[in-house]
């Protein structure tokens, strides 16, 4: 990894059996890799085994310690989330809460999927959470309504031109914010 390249962490928010998140995340990660300016990490919360209970004893559980360097190294994040009951998965909120400081002064983009609402209600619920953590939510969002019909058996979008263009728009905004915020953090640590 070059010092000049940006590192993006794509986080799969759902941990349910039979989830569609990995399909969407893998497609988006391929788009990010094609963009050319990014080093990409895909973080699947189903494989991190983050504990549900947070304690005050000061002892950080090993799964939390193991994931911390990956998140800390990221210049930007993309959250891949479904919409569950008009919101986002509890597993995603749990991960966000475990790493409160890592999000500060970094951009967050969203790729969502769902039924008719395309997961957009989950994104709208996530934005104030990230604002509270001093992250910057980018405006562009990639969304898939009635998602099973939007991907073929190989995990590729059935309308690749529109999907790829939406991904490029999101990545362009994310990169702009990631560069601006990385430069700002280098000149003056956030909160100083």
HUGIWO-V15644 format. One record per residue. SS is DSSP state (alpha for helix, beta for strand, coil for the rest). OMEGA is omega in degrees with one decimal (* if undefined). Layout:
SS|OMEGA  SS|OMEGA
//
This chain:
coil|177.0  coil|177.6  coil|-177.3  coil|-178.5  coil|177.3  beta|176.1  beta|179.0  beta|175.3  beta|175.7  beta|-173.4  beta|176.2  beta|-171.3  coil|-176.5  coil|176.3  coil|-178.2  coil|172.4  coil|178.7  coil|-177.0  coil|-178.6  coil|-175.7  alpha|-179.9  alpha|178.3  alpha|-179.3  alpha|-178.3  alpha|179.6  alpha|176.0  alpha|-177.8  alpha|178.1  alpha|176.8  alpha|176.8  alpha|179.9  alpha|178.8  alpha|178.6  alpha|-176.9  alpha|171.7  coil|-176.8  coil|-168.8  beta|163.0  beta|-169.0  beta|170.5  beta|173.9  beta|-178.3  beta|-179.3  beta|-177.5  alpha|176.6  alpha|-179.0  alpha|-177.8  coil|178.3  coil|177.7  coil|179.0  coil|179.1  coil|-175.0  coil|176.2  coil|-178.8  coil|179.3  coil|-172.3  coil|177.7  coil|-179.8  coil|-179.2  coil|179.7  coil|-178.1  alpha|179.2  alpha|178.5  alpha|177.7  alpha|-177.0  alpha|-178.0  alpha|-174.3  alpha|-178.3  alpha|179.6  alpha|179.8  alpha|-179.3  alpha|-178.5  alpha|-176.4  coil|172.3  coil|-177.7  beta|-179.2  beta|167.8  beta|179.5  beta|175.2  beta|-173.4  beta|167.8  beta|173.1  coil|175.7  beta|176.0  coil|178.4  coil|179.4  beta|-177.4  coil|-176.5  coil|176.8  alpha|179.3  alpha|179.3  alpha|177.8  alpha|178.1  alpha|179.9  alpha|178.6  alpha|-176.9  alpha|178.2  alpha|-171.9  coil|-174.9  alpha|-174.6  alpha|-174.2  alpha|-176.6  alpha|-172.5  coil|175.3  coil|174.4  coil|-179.9  beta|178.4  beta|174.4  beta|-175.1  beta|169.7  beta|-173.9  beta|179.7  beta|-179.6  beta|178.4  coil|-178.4  coil|-178.4  coil|173.0  coil|-179.1  coil|-175.4  alpha|176.5  alpha|175.5  alpha|179.4  alpha|179.5  alpha|176.4  alpha|-179.3  alpha|-174.5  alpha|178.4  alpha|176.1  alpha|179.9  alpha|175.4  alpha|178.3  alpha|-179.8  coil|176.8  coil|172.3  coil|179.3  beta|176.3  beta|176.8  beta|-174.0  beta|-176.2  beta|177.4  beta|173.1  beta|-177.4  beta|179.6  beta|174.9  beta|-177.8  coil|-167.9  alpha|-179.3  alpha|178.7  alpha|-176.1  alpha|-178.9  beta|177.8  coil|-176.8  coil|178.8  coil|178.8  coil|179.5  coil|178.9  beta|177.6  coil|174.8  coil|-171.6  alpha|-177.3  alpha|-179.7  alpha|-178.7  alpha|-179.1  alpha|177.1  alpha|178.0  alpha|177.9  alpha|178.7  alpha|178.3  alpha|178.2  alpha|-178.6  alpha|177.5  alpha|178.0  alpha|-179.0  alpha|179.9  alpha|178.9  alpha|-179.6  alpha|-179.5  alpha|178.2  alpha|-178.7  alpha|-177.6  alpha|176.6  alpha|178.0  alpha|179.7  alpha|179.2  alpha|179.6  alpha|-179.8  alpha|-177.1  coil|-179.3  coil|-177.0  coil|178.6  coil|-179.0  coil|*
//
